[in-house]
Amino acid sequence: MKQILLSVVLAFTLQANAQDDAVIKDLAPVCADFDSLHTAEAWKAKTDQLAVLKEKYPESWMTVYYYAYSCIQMSYFEPSLAIKDAFVDQAEEQLAKLEEKCPLKDEVFIMKAMVANARIGADPENRWQKYGKIFEDNLKAAKAVNENDPHIYLLKGIATFYTPKMFGGGAKNAKTYFEKAQAKYDLITNTDVDKPYWWGRSTCNYFFGEIAKELGK
């Protein structure tokens, strides 16, 4: 009986590994240029590709993770509050499966923080108080799991950059977080889709340029 159980476990493990390999093979070329996408049209095409893969591999955490990420990016390009929220809704719908399946618990908290931040971005004046706490709480939770996750400091830097100086924001205060993010990115040696810590490096570099402009005024 013990041998039979071991054989069943091994069979399931091999099947899961084979599917992960297939997911990675299909996802890798789709995600490779994430950090070079800067238009709504580019993100729309990417979101459509990821939607197809999400349906093809419904049990994969990787497909829902990147689909949620792309939906959040799309929300920032939309002028309509209703459409912004529709994209964030799609991202938020992935969180339950992500929480169940994703082995990288810090990145589950990161995605929750991103959803909260996108809610703020859609309507800052009316939402910062509610979603700001959710954003901060999830970044703290992510840091408790893995303090080397660069997304913690990247997202905090972006939020600080756009926060008024009177409330502790601005370029000078944001710079510290981007420097921490950059230091964590320097520890990363791969761009594997099952280890998504690599995305955002170019965003970090972009904000260094914006900070230099602001501090140089």
Buried (B, 14 or more C-beta within 10 A) or exposed (E): EEEEEEEEEEEEEEEEEEEBEEBBEBBEEBBEEBBEBEEEEBBBBBBEBBBEBBEEBEEBBBBBBBBBBBBBBBBBBBEEEEBBBBBBEBBBBBBEBBBEBBEBBBBBBBBBBBBBBBBBBBEEEEBBEEBBEBBBBBBEBBBEBBEEBBBBBBBBBBBBBBBEEEEEBBBEBBBEBBBBBBEBBEEBEEBBBBEBBBBBBEBBEBBBEEBEEBEEE
